[in-house]
Amino acid sequence: MANKASTRVRLDRASIIDAGMELAETGVASISVRELGTHLGADPTAIYRHFASKDALMSALLDELNGQAAARVDLPAEDWAGRLRMLSEATLASFTRYPAIGAEATSLTTHGPGELAAIELMLDAFHRAGLRGQELVRHYALLASHVLAGAAGIARARADRRSDDEDSPWIDSPLLADPRQFPLIAENSTLLSELQDRELFLLGVDVIIEAARTAAAR
């Protein structure tokens, strides 16, 4: 029988990131260094030779997702609104496919090539829309905040529900409210329960795009 140690992979940043992506794709809610080491067939402490901390590891994984989403945008540069929608949808798809990584977008900024590619794409799109200076950076920040926070929240919720459905409810269960105290909630409870998270996410993207059109036309 072969020695177990001899079958272990030679660790480097690329192989660790690949393994982290594989582990996240199984639908786990979070990634631990111990589980990642087991997945790699390596001592977990060896991972810290390539990443200074758990946050550094998760930042690298998140940057990989950001880069993948930006790379999927293949519309002509002139279609600035289409490119922003495509990036937003690609980000949501990546985060929900790898929820344990996508959920980290609410607390981590990677400063890596993937994140920079996504930022440049958004800035370029709003620049082509006609925005400059403060209007340019504010609309970029608004879209980036909405996309990252929204996609991360949806990814986390779907992981918690262990669901890979493309559409899932925005509210997990109906809001039961006394109509005498909360008349508008009671009146709209059915409509609220019908809201879908992906639909609302994309509606937010479109609202920001239309706000950019309005600002550029002033």
C-alpha positions in Angstrom: 0.0 0.0 0.0 1.4 3.4 -0.9 2.4 5.7 1.9 -0.4 8.2 2.5 2.0 11.1 2.6 3.2 10.3 -0.8 -0.2 10.8 -2.3 -0.6 14.3 -0.9 -0.6 17.1 -3.4 2.2 19.7 -3.5 0.6 22.9 -2.2 0.8 26.2 -3.8 -1.6 29.2 -4.0 -3.3 28.0 -7.2 -4.0 24.5 -5.9 -5.3 25.8 -2.6 -7.7 28.2 -4.4 -8.9 25.4 -6.7 -9.6 23.2 -3.7 -11.4 26.0 -1.9 -13.6 26.5 -4.9 -14.4 22.8 -5.1 -15.2 22.7 -1.4 -17.5 25.8 -1.6 -19.3 24.3 -4.6 -20.6 21.5 -2.4 -22.9 24.1 -0.7 -21.2 24.4 2.7 -22.1 27.5 4.6 -18.5 28.3 5.5 -15.0 27.1 4.8 -12.7 26.0 7.6 -8.9 25.7 7.1 -9.2 22.2 8.7 -11.8 21.1 6.2 -9.7 22.6 3.4 -6.7 20.7 4.5 -8.6 17.4 4.6 -9.9 18.1 1.1 -6.4 18.7 -0.1 -5.0 15.7 1.8 -2.5 18.0 3.6 -1.8 19.3 7.1 -4.1 22.4 7.5 -1.2 24.4 8.9 0.6 24.1 5.6 -2.0 26.4 4.1 -0.7 29.2 6.2 2.6 29.0 4.4 0.8 30.5 1.4 -1.9 32.6 3.1 -1.1 34.7 6.2 -4.6 34.2 7.7 -8.0 32.8 7.1 -9.1 36.3 5.9 -6.3 36.3 3.3 -7.4 32.9 2.0 -11.0 34.0 1.8 -10.0 37.2 0.0 -8.1 35.2 -2.6 -11.2 33.0 -3.1 -13.5 36.0 -3.3 -11.2 37.7 -5.8 -11.4 34.6 -8.0 -15.2 34.9 -8.1 -15.0 38.6 -8.9 -12.6 37.9 -11.7 -14.8 35.1 -13.1 -17.8 37.4 -13.1 -16.0 40.2 -14.9 -14.6 37.8 -17.5 -18.2 36.6 -18.4 -19.2 40.1 -19.6 -18.8 39.9 -23.3 -21.1 42.6 -24.6 -19.7 45.5 -26.6 -18.3 48.3 -24.5 -20.8 50.7 -26.0 -23.7 48.7 -24.4 -22.8 50.1 -21.0 -26.1 49.3 -19.4 -26.1 45.7 -20.7 -22.6 45.2 -19.4 -23.6 46.4 -16.0 -26.6 44.0 -15.9 -24.5 41.1 -17.2 -21.8 41.7 -14.5 -24.5 41.9 -11.8 -26.1 38.6 -13.0 -22.7 36.9 -13.3 -21.8 38.0 -9.8 -25.1 36.7 -8.4 -24.6 33.4 -10.2 -21.0 33.0 -8.9 -21.9 33.9 -5.3 -24.8 31.5 -5.2 -22.8 28.7 -6.8 -20.1 29.2 -4.2 -22.1 30.5 -1.2 -19.4 30.0 1.4 -17.2 32.4 -0.6 -19.8 34.8 -1.9 -21.1 35.5 1.6 -17.7 37.0 2.5 -18.3 39.9 0.1 -20.1 41.8 2.9 -16.9 42.1 5.0 -13.9 41.6 2.7 -12.3 43.9 0.1 -9.8 41.9 -1.9 -7.8 44.6 -3.8 -6.9 41.8 -6.2 -7.0 41.6 -10.0 -10.5 40.1 -10.0 -12.0 42.9 -7.9 -10.0 45.6 -9.9 -11.3 44.2 -13.2 -14.9 44.4 -11.9 -14.4 48.0 -10.6 -12.8 49.1 -13.9 -15.7 47.6 -15.8 -18.3 49.5 -13.7 -16.4 52.7 -13.9 -16.0 52.4 -17.6 -19.7 51.7 -18.1 -20.8 54.7 -16.1 -18.2 56.8 -17.9 -19.6 55.8 -21.2 -23.1 56.7 -19.9 -21.8 60.2 -19.6 -21.0 60.5 -15.9 -17.9 62.2 -14.6 -16.3 63.1 -11.2 -18.5 62.7 -8.2 -21.5 61.4 -10.2 -19.3 58.7 -11.7 -17.8 57.4 -8.5 -21.1 57.7 -6.5 -23.0 55.6 -9.1 -20.2 53.1 -9.2 -20.2 52.8 -5.4 -24.0 52.5 -5.3 -24.1 49.7 -7.8 -21.1 47.9 -6.3 -22.7 48.1 -2.8 -26.0 46.8 -4.1 -24.5 44.0 -6.1 -22.0 42.7 -3.5 -24.3 43.0 -0.5 -27.4 41.7 -2.4 -25.6 38.7 -4.0 -23.8 37.9 -0.7 -27.1 38.0 1.2 -28.9 35.8 -1.3 -26.0 33.3 -1.4 -26.0 33.1 2.4 -29.8 32.6 2.6 -29.8 29.9 0.0 -26.9 28.1 1.7 -28.8 28.2 5.0 -31.9 26.8 3.3 -29.7 24.3 1.4 -31.5 25.3 -1.8 -30.1 25.8 -5.3 -33.3 27.1 -6.8 -32.7 30.1 -9.1 -35.7 31.9 -7.5 -36.3 31.9 -3.8 -38.6 34.1 -1.6 -37.3 37.4 -0.3 -39.2 36.7 2.9 -38.8 33.2 4.3 -42.4 33.1 5.7 -45.5 35.2 5.6 -45.6 38.3 7.8 -48.4 37.7 10.3 -49.5 41.1 11.7 -52.6 42.4 13.5 -54.4 44.5 10.9 -55.5 47.0 13.6 -51.9 47.7 14.5 -50.1 47.1 11.2 -52.8 47.7 8.6 -50.5 48.1 5.6 -48.6 44.9 6.4 -51.8 43.0 6.6 -53.1 44.5 3.4 -50.0 43.6 1.5 -49.0 40.4 3.2 -49.7 38.2 0.1 -47.8 40.5 -2.3 -44.9 40.6 0.2 -44.7 36.8 0.4 -44.6 36.6 -3.5 -41.5 38.7 -3.8 -38.5 36.8 -5.2 -34.9 37.7 -4.2 -33.4 37.5 -7.7 -36.1 39.7 -9.1 -35.6 42.4 -6.5 -31.8 42.2 -6.9 -32.1 42.8 -10.7 -34.7 45.5 -10.1 -32.2 47.3 -7.9 -29.6 47.1 -10.7 -32.1 48.6 -13.2 -33.0 51.4 -10.8 -29.3 52.4 -10.4 -28.8 52.2 -14.2 -31.8 54.5 -14.8 -30.6 56.9 -12.1 -27.3 57.1 -14.0 -29.1 57.9 -17.3 -31.0 60.7 -15.5 -27.9 62.1 -13.9 -26.0 62.0 -17.3 -28.8 63.9 -19.0 -28.8 66.8 -16.6 
